[in-house]
């Protein structure tokens, strides 16, 4: 069976110490004949509500494979740890290899642009010209609206002074 445990570590604890704490919890699970399938550090994130006058916390996700005794050992170790503010363990029906949605995204590698074919260059030039023409039309419309607004303001000020 797979179990997902998410816990929040006190924000006063550094990320390195959070990793050391997580390693200690993983050792407890492995001693209880369980194994960690997935481990994710979600970073320091704001809490939905303050816990012990703290507004942030280090979020960590552990997905465990094993018997309920391994989860009980993990939860017992978490309850004894003062640096952990909250935790939640749920049973999973299926395991996903994809990173969780809260996992910080890493920058995608930049791909080099392939050399364009001659026909593609013509289409690109036409698109650029059309885009530039539309931008000029918008600029002219905005300028015309600004002039019309100035004329209305001047007329209103002349009527008010008369």
HELIX and SHEET records of a PDB file:
HELIX    1   1 UNK A   15  UNK A   31  1                                  17    
HELIX    2   2 UNK A   68  UNK A   80  1                                  13    
HELIX    3   3 UNK A  118  UNK A  161  1                                  44    
SHEET    1   A 4 UNK A  35  UNK A  51  0                                        
SHEET    2   A 4 UNK A  54  UNK A  65 -1                                        
SHEET    3   A 4 UNK A   2  UNK A  10 -1                                        
SHEET    4   A 4 UNK A  84  UNK A  92 -1                                        
END                                                                             
